[in-house]
Amino acid sequence: MKKTTIAGVLLAVALVAVLLAGCTQLQASSAPSSPNEIKIGVIVSMTGPSSNVGKSMWQSAVIAANEINANGGALVNGKRVPVRLIQGDDASTQQGGQTAVTKLITQDNVDILVGGYSSAVTSSYQQTVADNKIPFIVTGASSPIITHRTDIDTNYTFHYCPTTDTYGNFTTNFIYQVIRPAIYQKFNFANDRPLRLAVIYQNSPYGKGVLSAVNQTIASNNLNINLVSAQPYQANEGDFHTLLTAVKAAGPDVVYVAAFPNEQGLNTIFLAVENNDDPAYYTALGQYGEYSDIESRFSPYTSPKGPIENASQAFKQEYNATFGSYPDMMGASTYEGTYVAVQAIENAGTLDKTQVKNALSQLSMPQMVEAMTGGNITFSKQYREAPFELYMEQLYFVPSLNECRPTIVWPDDLKAGTFVLPDWYQPGPP
């Protein structure tokens, strides 16, 4: 997710960022006892390769702030105060992220940070977050390194999205518990035959995290799966012919793609990672995505039955009425993350960053538009990770739309349809 810029400009920006970071301790000031507003820094990719997701994240935060302010604002120590969002564009690059976050903290003096999409970009400015001890609710970057790393203090960083460990494990179990039996029954395979799995993964902390989760799930659960091919690719790579040829030669039964390339070329089942549950993904796939599967927790086109269904639909309708499109998954998390930031400040009764961090650690608030384990938004004690309820969708082509639409097919308590193995499917060798 990097873009090449003029070397001299990069050097100059880097020097300024270092100087600003070095001065941050001089910028520190005590929080006002009676604030006039809450300033939330929203770090998103408004330009660069990730701008489609960044736009949804920013606009979703705007929806949340507008709702909060329409209801009188945040209640801080008995006083109603408005919420003001300040945008930080990371430009989909590590240097852009460092520059944006440094400005939000040292010049805009934000009270709390929300956002962060690329794991590589987000991890690049965590030292600045740690140095300034500012609460940071990460709503997009899914590598566990964000809160697991030990080289810097991550106690002020909270992970409000599932990590690659979580959804890699979930998808691997779906493959084994649902797809494998369907294949073996149709082709009369012996039960002791190993399932042949291939993984295509982005050569980044995110993609490597998915691959690691797959391997860990297979090993820890003693699953009868052979990883017959693991093919890395660079972000923004345009030609997948060589990669797909290698995958095809390995003869997989199933292909799990950590960042879906816009080409398949195999009569097999493809599975995509949750960050693809975005309107642009469905448009790009057209009819070719039919019967593929995607792990999700929020979809622009479906919602699980249950307590969050109405709220989820209402958020999508409000977003569509305001912006003329539908929010993606990272948008949903950033919408909720904005509410989480305000709730923590209300609970703390102050803008003091340490007290807000402590309030986040102890937070328990009702789930909103995404289903949470136990029905409440909380963060784990050790790594400050919020537990989400995940589900698998299968895509079916709708001719009138010229696009696919998702149906939840697993787990059983959430499914609205049954997984289908298409007639054209071809497994690997027996």
C-alpha positions as CSV (number, residue, x, y, z in Angstrom):
1,M,0.0,0.0,0.0
2,K,2.9,2.4,-0.6
3,K,3.3,5.0,-3.3
4,T,6.6,6.3,-4.6
5,T,7.2,10.0,-4.1
6,I,10.2,12.3,-4.6
7,A,13.0,11.2,-2.3
8,G,13.8,14.7,-1.2
9,V,10.3,15.4,-0.2
10,L,10.1,12.1,1.8
11,L,13.4,13.0,3.6
12,A,12.2,16.5,4.5
13,V,8.8,15.2,5.8
14,A,10.6,12.5,7.7
15,L,12.9,15.0,9.4
16,V,10.0,17.2,10.3
17,A,8.1,14.2,11.7
18,V,11.1,13.3,13.9
19,L,11.5,16.8,15.1
20,L,7.8,17.1,16.0
21,A,7.9,13.7,17.7
22,G,10.8,14.8,19.7
23,C,8.9,17.9,20.9
24,T,5.8,16.1,21.9
25,Q,6.6,16.0,25.5
26,L,6.7,19.8,25.5
27,Q,3.2,19.9,24.1
28,A,1.7,18.0,27.0
29,S,-0.9,19.8,29.1
30,S,-3.4,18.9,31.7
31,A,-6.9,18.1,30.5
32,P,-9.5,20.9,31.3
33,S,-11.9,20.0,34.1
34,S,-14.8,21.4,32.1
35,P,-14.1,20.9,28.4
36,N,-15.9,22.8,25.7
37,E,-15.7,20.0,23.1
38,I,-14.3,16.6,22.5
39,K,-11.8,16.4,19.6
40,I,-11.6,13.0,18.0
41,G,-8.7,12.4,15.5
42,V,-9.9,10.1,12.8
43,I,-6.9,8.5,11.0
44,V,-8.0,7.2,7.7
45,S,-6.7,6.7,4.1
46,M,-8.4,9.4,2.2
47,T,-5.9,9.2,-0.7
48,G,-3.8,6.4,-2.1
49,P,-4.8,2.8,-2.8
50,S,-6.8,2.4,0.4
51,S,-8.9,5.5,-0.2
52,N,-12.1,3.6,-1.0
53,V,-12.1,2.1,2.5
54,G,-10.8,5.3,4.1
55,K,-13.7,7.2,2.7
56,S,-16.2,4.8,4.2
57,M,-14.4,5.0,7.6
58,W,-14.4,8.8,7.6
59,Q,-18.1,9.1,6.5
60,S,-19.2,6.5,9.1
61,A,-17.4,8.5,11.8
62,V,-19.3,11.6,10.6
63,I,-22.6,9.8,10.9
64,A,-21.8,8.8,14.5
65,A,-20.6,12.3,15.4
66,N,-23.8,13.9,13.9
67,E,-26.0,11.5,15.8
68,I,-24.2,12.2,19.1
69,N,-24.4,15.9,18.6
70,A,-28.0,15.8,17.6
71,N,-28.7,14.2,20.9
72,G,-27.0,17.0,22.8
73,G,-23.4,15.9,22.6
74,A,-21.3,14.0,25.1
75,L,-22.0,14.2,28.8
76,V,-18.7,15.0,30.5
77,N,-18.8,15.5,34.3
78,G,-22.3,16.8,34.1
79,K,-21.9,19.0,31.1
80,R,-23.0,18.4,27.6
81,V,-20.3,19.1,25.0
82,P,-20.2,18.7,21.2
83,V,-18.0,16.2,19.4
84,R,-15.6,17.5,16.7
85,L,-13.9,15.1,14.3
86,I,-10.5,16.1,12.9
87,Q,-9.4,14.1,9.9
88,G,-5.9,12.7,9.5
89,D,-5.2,11.3,6.0
90,D,-2.4,8.7,6.1
91,A,-2.3,8.6,2.3
92,S,-2.1,4.8,2.5
93,T,1.6,5.0,3.3
94,Q,3.8,4.6,6.4
95,Q,5.3,8.1,6.1
96,G,1.9,9.6,5.5
97,G,0.5,7.9,8.6
98,Q,3.4,9.2,10.7
99,T,2.9,12.8,9.4
100,A,-0.9,12.7,9.9
101,V,-0.8,11.3,13.4
102,T,2.0,13.7,14.5
103,K,-0.1,16.6,13.4
104,L,-3.3,15.3,15.0
105,I,-1.5,15.0,18.4
106,T,0.9,17.9,18.4
107,Q,-1.0,20.6,16.5
108,D,-4.6,19.6,16.6
109,N,-4.3,18.4,20.2
110,V,-6.9,15.7,19.8
111,D,-8.2,14.0,22.9
112,I,-8.4,10.5,21.4
113,L,-7.7,8.7,18.1
114,V,-10.0,6.4,16.1
115,G,-9.3,4.5,12.8
116,G,-6.2,3.0,11.2
117,Y,-6.6,0.6,8.3
118,S,-3.4,-0.9,7.0
119,S,-1.6,-2.9,9.6
120,A,1.8,-1.9,8.2
121,V,0.9,1.8,8.1
122,T,-0.7,1.7,11.6
123,S,2.2,0.0,13.2
124,S,4.6,2.6,11.8
125,Y,3.2,5.4,13.9
126,Q,2.5,3.5,17.1
127,Q,5.7,4.8,18.7
128,T,4.2,8.3,18.5
129,V,1.0,7.2,20.0
130,A,2.9,5.5,22.8
131,D,5.2,8.5,23.4
132,N,2.2,10.8,23.9
133,K,0.1,8.3,25.8
134,I,-3.0,9.0,23.8
135,P,-5.9,6.5,23.7
136,F,-6.2,4.9,20.2
137,I,-9.2,2.8,19.1
138,V,-8.0,0.8,16.0
139,T,-10.9,0.0,13.8
140,G,-9.3,-1.5,10.7
141,A,-5.7,-2.8,11.1
142,S,-6.2,-6.5,11.9
143,S,-2.6,-7.8,12.5
144,P,-2.3,-8.9,16.1
145,I,1.1,-7.1,16.3
146,I,-0.9,-3.9,16.8
147,T,-1.5,-4.8,20.5
148,H,0.8,-7.8,20.9
149,R,4.1,-6.1,20.1
150,T,6.5,-5.7,23.0
151,D,9.0,-3.3,21.6
152,I,6.8,-0.3,22.5
153,D,4.1,0.4,25.1
154,T,0.8,-0.5,23.5
155,N,-1.3,0.0,26.7
156,Y,-3.1,3.0,25.1
157,T,-4.0,1.1,22.0
158,F,-7.3,-0.8,21.8
159,H,-8.2,-3.3,18.9
160,Y,-11.8,-2.7,17.8
161,C,-11.8,-5.3,15.0
162,P,-11.1,-9.0,14.8
163,T,-7.4,-9.9,14.3
164,T,-6.1,-12.2,11.6
165,D,-5.7,-14.8,14.3
166,T,-9.4,-14.7,14.9
167,Y,-10.8,-14.7,11.4
168,G,-8.1,-17.0,10.0
169,N,-9.1,-19.6,12.6
170,F,-12.8,-19.1,11.9
171,T,-12.4,-19.5,8.1
172,T,-10.2,-22.5,8.4
173,N,-12.8,-24.2,10.6
174,F,-15.5,-23.4,8.1
175,I,-13.5,-25.0,5.4
176,Y,-13.1,-28.1,7.4
177,Q,-16.5,-28.4,9.0
178,V,-18.7,-27.3,6.0
179,I,-16.8,-27.3,2.7
180,R,-14.8,-30.5,3.2
181,P,-17.9,-32.7,4.0
182,A,-19.7,-31.3,0.9
183,I,-16.7,-32.1,-1.3
184,Y,-16.1,-35.6,0.1
185,Q,-19.7,-36.6,-0.2
186,K,-20.1,-35.4,-3.8
187,F,-16.9,-37.1,-5.0
188,N,-17.0,-40.1,-2.7
189,F,-13.6,-39.3,-1.2
190,A,-12.3,-41.4,1.7
191,N,-12.5,-39.6,4.9
192,D,-8.8,-40.0,5.6
193,R,-7.9,-38.2,2.5
194,P,-6.3,-34.8,3.5
195,L,-8.2,-31.7,2.2
196,R,-6.0,-29.8,-0.2
197,L,-5.8,-26.1,0.7
198,A,-4.0,-23.3,-1.1
199,V,-3.5,-19.8,0.4
200,I,-2.9,-16.6,-1.6
201,Y,-1.7,-13.9,0.7
202,Q,-0.6,-10.3,0.6
203,N,3.1,-10.1,1.5
204,S,2.4,-7.8,4.5
205,P,1.8,-8.2,8.3
206,Y,-1.9,-8.6,7.4
207,G,-1.4,-11.4,4.8
208,K,1.3,-13.1,6.8
209,G,-1.0,-13.0,9.8
210,V,-3.8,-14.9,7.9
211,L,-1.3,-17.5,6.7
212,S,0.0,-18.0,10.3
213,A,-3.5,-18.3,11.6
214,V,-4.3,-21.0,9.1
215,N,-1.2,-23.0,10.0
216,Q,-1.9,-22.6,13.7
217,T,-5.5,-23.7,13.4
218,I,-4.5,-26.8,11.4
219,A,-1.8,-27.8,13.9
220,S,-3.7,-27.0,17.1
221,N,-6.9,-28.8,16.1
222,N,-5.1,-31.7,14.3
223,L,-7.1,-31.0,11.1
224,N,-6.6,-33.4,8.2
225,I,-5.6,-30.6,5.8
226,N,-2.5,-30.3,3.6
227,L,-1.4,-26.8,2.7
228,V,-0.4,-27.6,-0.9
229,S,0.5,-24.1,-1.9
230,A,1.1,-20.7,-0.2
231,Q,1.6,-17.9,-2.7
232,P,2.6,-14.4,-1.6
233,Y,2.0,-11.3,-3.7
234,Q,2.8,-7.6,-3.4
235,A,0.1,-5.1,-2.6
236,N,-1.3,-3.4,-5.8
237,E,0.2,-6.2,-8.0
238,G,-1.7,-6.2,-11.2
239,D,-0.8,-9.5,-12.9
240,F,-1.7,-12.8,-11.1
241,H,-1.2,-15.2,-14.0
242,T,2.0,-16.7,-12.7
243,L,0.7,-16.9,-9.2
244,L,-2.5,-18.6,-10.2
245,T,-0.7,-21.0,-12.5
246,A,1.3,-22.1,-9.5
247,V,-1.8,-22.5,-7.4
248,K,-3.6,-24.5,-10.2
249,A,-0.6,-26.8,-10.6
250,A,-0.8,-27.7,-6.8
251,G,-4.3,-29.1,-7.4
252,P,-6.2,-27.5,-4.4
253,D,-9.7,-28.3,-3.3
254,V,-10.1,-24.8,-1.8
255,V,-8.3,-21.5,-2.2
256,Y,-8.3,-19.0,0.7
257,V,-7.3,-15.5,-0.5
258,A,-6.0,-12.9,2.0
259,A,-6.9,-9.9,-0.2
260,F,-8.9,-11.1,-3.2
261,P,-7.2,-10.6,-6.6
262,N,-9.5,-9.6,-9.5
263,E,-8.9,-12.9,-11.3
264,Q,-9.5,-16.5,-10.5
265,G,-9.1,-18.9,-13.4
266,L,-9.8,-22.1,-11.4
267,N,-13.0,-24.1,-11.0
268,T,-12.7,-24.2,-7.3
269,I,-14.1,-22.6,-4.2
270,F,-12.5,-19.3,-3.3
271,L,-12.8,-17.7,0.1
272,A,-12.1,-14.1,0.9
273,V,-11.2,-12.2,4.0
274,E,-13.7,-9.9,5.7
275,N,-12.2,-6.5,4.6
276,N,-13.6,-7.3,1.1
277,D,-17.2,-7.1,2.3
278,D,-17.5,-3.7,0.5
279,P,-19.8,-2.5,-2.2
280,A,-16.9,-2.0,-4.6
281,Y,-15.9,-5.7,-4.2
282,Y,-19.3,-6.9,-5.4
283,T,-19.2,-4.5,-8.4
284,A,-15.7,-5.7,-9.3
285,L,-16.6,-9.4,-9.1
286,G,-19.8,-9.2,-11.2
287,Q,-21.0,-12.7,-12.0
288,Y,-17.6,-14.2,-11.5
289,G,-17.9,-14.2,-7.7
290,E,-20.9,-16.5,-7.6
291,Y,-20.5,-19.3,-5.1
292,S,-17.4,-17.8,-3.6
293,D,-17.4,-17.3,0.2
294,I,-16.4,-14.5,2.5
295,E,-15.9,-14.3,6.2
296,S,-17.7,-11.3,7.6
297,R,-19.1,-9.4,10.6
298,F,-20.9,-6.6,8.8
299,S,-22.1,-6.6,5.2
300,P,-23.5,-3.8,3.2
301,Y,-26.2,-6.1,1.8
302,T,-27.2,-8.5,4.6
303,S,-27.5,-8.6,8.4
304,P,-27.8,-11.6,10.7
305,K,-31.2,-12.1,12.3
306,G,-31.2,-11.2,15.9
307,P,-30.8,-8.2,18.3
308,I,-28.6,-6.0,16.1
309,E,-30.5,-6.5,12.8
310,N,-32.6,-3.4,13.1
311,A,-29.8,-1.1,14.2
312,S,-27.6,-2.4,11.5
313,Q,-30.2,-1.8,8.8
314,A,-30.9,1.7,10.2
315,F,-27.2,2.6,10.0
316,K,-27.0,1.5,6.4
317,Q,-30.1,3.4,5.5
318,E,-28.8,6.6,7.2
319,Y,-25.4,6.3,5.5
320,N,-27.1,5.7,2.1
321,A,-29.4,8.7,2.6
322,T,-26.4,10.9,3.5
323,F,-23.8,9.7,1.1
324,G,-25.6,7.8,-1.7
325,S,-23.9,4.5,-1.1
326,Y,-23.6,1.8,1.6
327,P,-20.9,1.5,4.3
328,D,-18.3,-1.2,4.4
329,M,-17.2,-3.3,7.4
330,M,-14.4,-0.9,8.4
331,G,-16.9,1.9,8.2
332,A,-19.2,0.1,10.6
333,S,-16.3,-0.4,13.1
334,T,-15.3,3.3,12.8
335,Y,-18.9,4.3,13.4
336,E,-19.0,2.2,16.5
337,G,-15.5,3.2,17.5
338,T,-16.5,6.9,17.6
339,Y,-19.3,6.0,20.0
340,V,-16.9,3.9,22.0
341,A,-14.5,6.9,22.3
342,V,-17.3,9.1,23.5
343,Q,-18.6,6.5,26.0
344,A,-15.1,6.1,27.5
345,I,-14.7,9.8,28.0
346,E,-18.2,10.0,29.5
347,N,-17.3,7.2,31.9
348,A,-14.0,8.8,32.8
349,G,-15.7,12.2,33.4
350,T,-12.7,13.9,32.0
351,L,-10.4,14.3,29.0
352,D,-7.4,13.2,31.0
353,K,-5.9,10.6,28.7
354,T,-4.8,8.2,31.3
355,Q,-8.3,8.1,32.9
356,V,-9.8,7.7,29.4
357,K,-7.5,4.8,28.8
358,N,-8.5,3.2,32.1
359,A,-12.2,3.7,31.2
360,L,-11.6,1.9,27.9
361,S,-10.0,-1.0,29.8
362,Q,-13.1,-1.3,31.9
363,L,-15.7,-0.5,29.2
364,S,-18.9,-2.5,28.9
365,M,-21.5,-1.0,26.6
366,P,-24.3,-2.6,24.6
367,Q,-23.5,-3.9,21.1
368,M,-24.5,-1.6,18.3
369,V,-24.5,-2.6,14.5
370,E,-22.1,-5.5,14.8
371,A,-22.8,-8.5,17.0
372,M,-20.4,-8.9,19.9
373,T,-19.7,-12.0,21.9
374,G,-21.9,-11.7,25.1
375,G,-23.9,-8.9,23.6
376,N,-21.6,-6.1,24.9
377,I,-18.6,-4.1,23.7
378,T,-15.7,-5.0,25.9
379,F,-11.9,-5.3,25.6
380,S,-9.8,-8.3,26.7
381,K,-7.5,-7.6,29.7
382,Q,-4.2,-8.8,28.2
383,Y,-4.3,-7.4,24.6
384,R,-7.3,-5.1,24.6
385,E,-9.1,-6.9,21.8
386,A,-12.9,-6.6,21.3
387,P,-14.6,-10.0,20.7
388,F,-16.9,-10.0,17.6
389,E,-19.3,-12.6,16.4
390,L,-18.3,-13.7,12.9
391,Y,-20.2,-15.5,10.1
392,M,-19.6,-16.9,6.6
393,E,-21.4,-15.7,3.6
394,Q,-21.8,-17.3,0.2
395,L,-22.3,-15.1,-2.8
396,Y,-25.1,-15.7,-5.4
397,F,-25.4,-13.8,-8.7
398,V,-28.5,-11.6,-9.2
399,P,-29.0,-10.9,-12.9
400,S,-31.1,-7.8,-12.4
401,L,-28.2,-6.2,-10.5
402,N,-25.4,-7.8,-12.5
403,E,-23.7,-8.4,-9.2
404,C,-23.6,-11.0,-6.5
405,R,-25.3,-10.7,-3.1
406,P,-24.4,-12.5,0.1
407,T,-26.3,-15.1,2.1
408,I,-25.1,-16.1,5.6
409,V,-24.5,-19.9,5.5
410,W,-22.6,-20.5,8.8
411,P,-22.7,-20.8,11.8
412,D,-26.0,-22.6,12.1
413,D,-27.5,-20.2,14.6
414,L,-27.1,-17.3,12.2
415,K,-27.4,-18.9,8.7
416,A,-30.1,-17.8,6.3
417,G,-29.2,-20.4,3.7
418,T,-27.1,-23.6,3.1
419,F,-23.7,-23.7,1.6
420,V,-23.8,-24.9,-2.1
421,L,-21.1,-26.8,-3.9
422,P,-21.7,-25.6,-7.6
423,D,-22.0,-28.1,-10.4
424,W,-18.9,-26.8,-12.2
425,Y,-16.7,-27.4,-9.1
426,Q,-13.6,-29.5,-9.6
427,P,-11.5,-30.8,-6.6
428,G,-7.9,-31.6,-6.5
429,P,-6.5,-35.1,-7.2
430,P,-8.0,-37.9,-5.0
